[in-house]
Amino acid sequence: MRMTSFRLSRAATAALVAAAALTAAAHSAEAAETADTLGSAAAAQGRYFGTAVAASHLGETDYVSTLNREFDSATPENEMKWDATEPTRGTFTFSAADQVVNHAQAQGMDVRGHTLVWHSQLPSWVGGLGAADLRSAMNNHINRVMGHYKGQIHSWDVVNEAFQDGGSGARRSSPFQDKLGDGYIEEAFRTARAADPAAKLCYNDYNTDGVNAKSTAVYNMVKDFKSRGVPIDCVGFQGHFNSNSPVPSDLRANLQRFADLGVDVQITELDIEGSGAAQADSYARVVEACLAVDRCTGITVWGVTDKYSWRSGGTPLLFDGNYAAKPAYDAVLSALGGSGGGGNPGGGTATCTATYTRTADWSSGYNGQVTITAGSEPIGSWAATLTFASPQRVQATWNAVPTWSGNVMTARPSWNGTLAAGASTSFGFTVAKNGSDAAPVVGGCTVS
């Protein structure tokens, strides 16, 4: 068939360019207006914001509503690990993992696959195999699991936690390392590429967030892989932080050096123990580090709510046990350039009120209580501000997490954020008068 060529006039071309610019501007404005959740705010930055999902919690209304509202990527928490998918050799079961994948797809979320080859959560039969059988079993496991989800998984953690902690930079002892040697990681990645050429292939590990011996060993492996054409697309940094292992000051620099090798970097299992302003600041610094590195494609927190976290005693996530957004949530949303949100199931018209009473008084101090009451719609979280007269000092608080700006305290719920329409909760505090008997000034209540 002969094709007739034509050329647009300058005026027509200019009109098309203008229309395209208007369309792009409209999409940009729409993204800015809707960036009021973690997922939407991250998407406006060209990234994803995901969470680990447990199939066993998908029947819980608050869990599902928070998951669906806030996140645009899902990682099965345990459902894709070897013991869950191939408990006996050659017998595969995907029902629990399918629940997570199907739910995520129904919500338009991407899915990260976790994990194919790992020393932990292995069924006992794997460790009993000889080298030849183990190689066959490893490759078969990769092919069968990836084959089942071919075309459905954005990124796979192909190999997980293969390096020792400490300063040696050595490989971790495992059935794969001990019987197949260093080459098993390369073999796993080559098998994975053939199994699903469209999926991103990642190496994933912990305690590699800063520049140290372990992360440098991983760096050298990735550099070697890239130089020899071994298929690797991304590196995952788990990001499990606490007071003994805080967010490293060189996180950004470390992410950047890996990105400079030509791989994407992802924060894959983020949780930060703590509460209040300190936890919020740590979360914000991780988000800011990711945003500063062009090839940092997204962040996954390791769970939806504190009550189901593997580190629940450290309250490490963005939503408390009642699914109320914590100060860390606000810090992350702000760092992503978003606004609003806060886990409010009642929407933008929900309101609350704050009323103060003095519940005890003595010569040097007093106890105060603030009652928070939801308006005509339910709320998912609240915040109340109180201004204290100088030189008073708040010595203790309960049922709230305080943050400070001068003598202004912003109180957010520690566990009691979710309120039905018309329902109330309260928080309290002890004040040292230091010569002033003035009552604090309540600045009001906001749904956050």
NUTITOR-417880 format. One line per field, with one value per residue (C-alpha): x, y, z. Coordinates in nm, 2 decimals. Layout:
BEGIN
xx	X/...
yy	Y/...
zz	Z/...
***
This chain:
BEGIN
xx	0.00/0.14/0.14/0.07/0.30/0.19/0.33/0.15/0.14/0.33/0.00/-0.13/0.19/0.19/-0.17/-0.08/0.21/-0.01/-0.27/-0.01/0.13/-0.22/-0.29/0.04/-0.03/-0.38/-0.24/0.03/-0.23/-0.45/-0.16/-0.08/-0.45/-0.48/-0.14/-0.30/-0.20/0.14/0.09/-0.04/0.23/0.50/0.36/0.37/0.75/0.78/0.81/0.59/0.51/0.43/0.38/0.42/0.08/-0.03/-0.31/-0.44/-0.54/-0.72/-1.05/-1.00/-1.19/-0.96/-0.65/-0.79/-0.92/-0.58/-0.40/-0.62/-0.62/-0.25/-0.04/0.03/0.26/0.23/0.49/0.36/0.51/0.56/0.34/0.60/0.88/1.01/0.84/0.50/0.52/0.71/0.68/0.76/0.98/0.80/0.47/0.38/0.10/0.02/-0.32/-0.20/0.03/-0.25/-0.47/-0.22/-0.15/-0.52/-0.60/-0.32/-0.41/-0.78/-0.66/-0.42/-0.11/0.22/0.36/0.71/0.80/0.97/1.18/1.31/1.65/1.71/1.88/1.58/1.23/1.35/1.17/1.39/1.41/1.62/1.91/1.93/2.00/2.34/2.50/2.35/2.00/2.02/2.11/1.83/1.58/1.69/1.64/1.32/1.19/1.27/1.12/0.80/0.73/0.82/0.64/0.32/0.33/0.50/0.40/0.24/0.54/0.72/1.04/1.16/1.40/1.58/1.84/1.80/2.06/2.35/2.63/2.74/2.71/3.03/3.34/3.44/3.23/3.21/2.92/2.67/2.68/2.36/2.28/2.33/2.66/2.81/2.72/2.71/2.97/2.98/2.83/2.48/2.38/2.48/2.30/1.99/1.98/2.04/1.76/1.53/1.59/1.49/1.19/1.04/1.24/1.00/1.05/1.31/1.56/1.69/1.94/1.80/1.98/1.98/2.25/2.37/2.20/2.52/2.87/3.03/3.20/2.88/2.74/3.08/3.08/2.74/2.85/3.15/2.93/2.69/2.98/3.12/2.77/2.72/3.07/3.01/2.65/2.49/2.13/2.07/1.84/1.80/1.93/1.70/1.80/1.58/1.60/1.52/1.63/1.62/1.82/2.11/2.10/1.98/1.94/2.30/2.41/2.55/2.23/2.20/2.56/2.54/2.22/2.39/2.70/2.49/2.28/2.59/2.66/2.35/2.10/1.78/1.77/1.47/1.39/1.23/1.14/1.14/1.05/1.19/1.13/1.03/0.76/0.68/0.91/1.23/1.06/0.90/1.24/1.40/1.13/1.15/1.53/1.49/1.23/1.45/1.75/1.54/1.41/1.76/1.87/1.71/1.73/1.56/1.23/1.03/0.99/0.81/0.73/0.72/0.36/0.05/0.00/0.21/0.00/0.10/0.46/0.73/0.87/0.54/0.69/0.90/0.59/0.79/0.53/0.33/-0.01/-0.07/-0.26/-0.59/-0.48/-0.44/-0.18/0.13/0.35/0.58/0.30/0.27/0.65/0.66/0.37/0.52/0.86/0.69/0.54/0.18/-0.07/-0.38/-0.44/-0.36/-0.57/-0.91/-1.18/-1.44/-1.30/-1.22/-1.54/-1.47/-1.42/-1.33/-1.34/-1.10/-1.21/-0.97/-1.03/-0.80/-0.84/-0.60/-0.41/-0.14/0.10/0.37/0.17/-0.15/-0.29/-0.49/-0.71/-0.82/-1.12/-1.13/-1.48/-1.55/-1.81/-2.08/-1.84/-1.59/-1.22/-0.90/-0.67/-0.67/-0.42/-0.47/-0.25/-0.20/0.00/0.15/0.24/0.61/0.78/0.55/0.69/0.50/0.66/0.45/0.18/-0.04/-0.27/-0.10/0.24/0.36/0.58/0.69/0.75/0.86/0.59/0.33/0.25/0.09/-0.07/-0.15/-0.29/-0.07/-0.34/-0.68/-0.70/-0.99/-1.33/-1.68/-1.91/-1.98/-1.74/-1.48/-1.14/-0.90/-0.54/-0.37/-0.06/0.12/0.25/0.51/0.38/0.72/0.53/0.25/-0.10/-0.23/-0.44/-0.31/-0.47/-0.63/-0.57/-0.83/-0.86/-0.79/-0.85/-0.50
yy	0.00/0.34/0.59/0.95/1.19/1.53/1.82/2.02/2.39/2.60/2.72/2.37/2.25/2.54/2.46/2.10/2.20/2.44/2.18/1.93/2.19/2.26/1.89/1.84/2.14/2.01/1.67/1.84/2.06/1.75/1.56/1.86/1.89/1.52/1.47/1.41/1.05/0.88/0.71/1.02/1.25/1.00/0.96/1.34/1.30/1.01/0.75/0.49/0.45/0.10/-0.13/-0.49/-0.66/-0.97/-1.18/-1.27/-0.91/-0.84/-0.92/-0.63/-0.32/-0.06/-0.24/-0.26/0.10/0.24/0.02/0.11/0.49/0.55/0.31/0.24/-0.05/-0.38/-0.64/-0.97/-0.99/-1.37/-1.52/-1.55/-1.68/-2.03/-2.20/-2.05/-2.13/-2.47/-2.63/-2.97/-3.02/-2.97/-2.89/-2.53/-2.33/-1.97/-1.91/-1.67/-1.48/-1.47/-1.29/-1.01/-0.98/-0.99/-0.73/-0.50/-0.53/-0.45/-0.13/-0.04/-0.10/-0.23/-0.55/-0.62/-0.99/-1.09/-1.31/-1.60/-1.71/-1.65/-1.84/-1.80/-1.93/-2.23/-2.56/-2.82/-3.03/-2.76/-2.78/-3.16/-3.15/-3.21/-2.95/-3.08/-3.12/-2.79/-2.61/-2.78/-2.70/-2.33/-2.28/-2.46/-2.26/-1.93/-2.05/-2.18/-1.88/-1.62/-1.81/-1.81/-1.43/-1.35/-1.00/-0.91/-0.82/-0.48/-0.58/-0.91/-0.94/-1.22/-1.28/-1.16/-1.10/-1.29/-1.10/-1.12/-0.83/-0.68/-0.56/-0.87/-0.81/-1.19/-1.39/-1.53/-1.91/-2.07/-2.39/-2.20/-2.03/-2.34/-2.59/-2.38/-2.11/-1.74/-1.81/-1.89/-1.52/-1.47/-1.79/-1.69/-1.35/-1.51/-1.76/-1.49/-1.28/-1.57/-1.64/-1.29/-1.06/-0.76/-0.77/-0.56/-0.78/-0.66/-0.76/-0.68/-0.65/-0.48/-0.28/-0.16/0.18/0.37/0.33/0.04/-0.28/-0.48/-0.22/-0.19/-0.57/-0.55/-0.25/-0.44/-0.73/-0.51/-0.33/-0.66/-0.78/-0.46/-0.49/-0.85/-0.81/-1.01/-0.90/-0.68/-0.38/-0.26/-0.28/-0.27/-0.11/-0.24/0.05/-0.10/0.17/0.23/0.43/0.18/0.18/0.53/0.66/0.71/1.05/0.92/0.74/0.97/0.94/0.56/0.54/0.77/0.56/0.25/0.46/0.57/0.20/0.21/0.04/0.17/0.19/0.13/0.16/-0.18/-0.25/0.08/0.09/0.33/0.26/0.55/0.81/1.18/1.44/1.22/0.94/1.19/1.36/1.02/0.92/1.26/1.23/0.89/1.03/1.33/1.11/0.91/1.22/1.36/1.05/1.04/0.66/0.61/0.48/0.43/0.35/0.06/0.06/-0.28/-0.29/-0.08/-0.05/-0.07/-0.35/-0.60/-0.49/-0.75/-0.49/-0.38/-0.30/-0.02/0.14/0.17/0.25/0.55/0.44/0.34/0.04/0.22/0.33/0.69/0.87/0.95/1.26/1.05/1.02/1.40/1.43/1.18/1.34/1.68/1.56/1.42/1.76/1.64/1.81/1.71/1.34/1.22/0.90/1.08/0.83/1.10/1.31/1.68/1.80/1.62/1.83/1.81/2.03/2.05/2.16/2.20/2.14/2.14/1.81/1.86/2.15/2.20/2.48/2.40/2.24/2.11/1.84/1.94/1.74/1.81/1.63/1.58/1.53/1.44/1.64/1.49/1.27/1.01/1.11/0.90/1.13/1.47/1.74/2.00/2.29/2.45/2.75/2.75/3.06/3.11/3.00/2.70/2.36/2.04/1.76/1.46/1.38/1.08/0.95/1.19/1.24/1.61/1.81/2.16/2.50/2.73/2.72/2.58/2.21/2.02/1.70/1.41/1.07/0.80/0.53/0.71/0.89/0.71/0.85/0.78/1.07/1.25/1.03/1.17/1.09/1.28/1.33/1.48/1.65/1.76/2.12/2.27/2.63/2.79/3.09/3.11/2.97/3.07/2.81/2.71/2.86/2.60/2.68/2.45/2.10/2.00/1.67/1.57
zz	0.00/-0.10/0.19/0.11/0.29/0.42/0.62/0.88/0.84/1.10/1.24/1.28/1.44/1.68/1.78/1.85/2.06/2.26/2.31/2.43/2.67/2.81/2.85/3.04/3.25/3.33/3.43/3.64/3.82/3.88/4.03/4.26/4.37/4.45/4.62/4.96/5.02/5.03/4.69/4.51/4.66/4.56/4.21/4.17/4.23/3.98/4.25/4.42/4.79/4.89/5.19/5.28/5.28/5.47/5.31/5.65/5.72/5.40/5.57/5.82/5.71/5.86/5.73/5.37/5.37/5.48/5.24/4.95/5.03/5.09/4.89/4.52/4.55/4.75/4.86/4.99/5.34/5.36/5.10/4.82/5.03/4.96/5.26/5.16/4.78/4.77/5.12/4.97/4.66/4.34/4.50/4.46/4.63/4.54/4.71/4.98/4.74/4.48/4.73/4.77/4.40/4.31/4.57/4.45/4.09/4.16/4.32/4.04/4.25/4.13/4.30/4.42/4.44/4.77/4.77/4.55/4.70/5.07/5.35/5.58/5.58/5.37/5.41/5.56/5.25/5.07/5.31/5.27/4.90/4.74/4.51/4.18/4.33/4.50/4.18/4.00/4.28/4.29/3.92/3.92/4.21/4.03/3.71/3.86/4.09/3.84/3.57/3.77/3.80/3.47/3.36/3.69/3.91/3.88/4.07/4.21/4.51/4.33/4.61/4.96/5.24/5.09/5.28/5.64/5.89/6.03/5.86/5.66/5.35/5.32/5.19/5.44/5.51/5.35/5.16/4.84/4.93/5.10/4.82/4.51/4.59/4.50/4.15/4.28/4.29/3.92/3.82/4.01/3.82/3.48/3.55/3.66/3.35/3.13/3.34/3.31/3.09/3.17/3.55/3.73/3.90/4.24/4.51/4.85/5.19/5.53/5.71/5.37/5.40/5.47/5.33/5.52/5.46/5.39/5.15/4.98/4.92/4.76/4.56/4.43/4.33/4.14/3.97/3.86/3.74/3.54/3.38/3.27/3.16/3.44/3.45/3.75/3.74/4.10/4.46/4.76/5.09/5.37/5.61/5.95/6.19/6.56/6.82/6.80/6.43/6.32/5.97/5.84/5.75/5.43/5.31/5.01/4.91/4.94/4.72/4.47/4.44/4.35/4.11/3.94/3.85/3.63/3.86/4.02/4.40/4.62/4.99/5.03/5.40/5.58/5.95/6.21/6.58/6.80/6.82/6.79/6.64/6.64/6.45/6.21/6.14/6.07/5.82/5.65/5.61/5.44/5.20/5.12/5.05/4.80/4.63/4.59/4.39/4.04/4.02/4.36/4.22/4.54/4.90/5.07/5.44/5.60/5.71/5.74/6.11/6.42/6.57/6.30/6.26/6.32/6.55/6.71/7.04/6.88/6.71/6.38/6.12/5.99/6.14/6.50/6.62/6.55/6.21/6.31/6.12/6.33/6.32/6.10/5.84/5.82/5.79/5.50/5.32/5.36/5.24/4.93/4.86/4.95/5.18/5.38/5.43/5.77/5.74/5.78/5.68/5.70/5.42/5.40/5.58/5.90/6.21/6.58/6.89/7.18/7.53/7.83/8.20/8.50/8.68/8.97/9.13/9.39/9.48/9.23/8.95/8.80/8.58/8.27/8.04/7.68/7.54/7.17/7.02/6.66/6.46/6.25/6.06/6.18/6.19/6.15/6.34/6.51/6.63/6.90/6.99/7.34/7.43/7.78/7.97/8.03/8.25/8.29/8.18/8.08/8.27/8.14/7.89/7.84/7.56/7.32/7.14/7.18/6.95/7.04/6.88/7.16/7.42/7.18/7.21/6.93/7.06/6.83/6.93/7.07/7.02/7.03/6.70/6.53/6.65/6.54/6.46/6.79/6.99/7.23/7.37/7.59/7.67/7.97/8.10/8.42/8.43/8.66/8.73/8.80/8.94/8.68/8.75/8.40/8.21/7.86/7.56/7.34/6.97/6.85/6.70/6.34/6.16/6.04
***
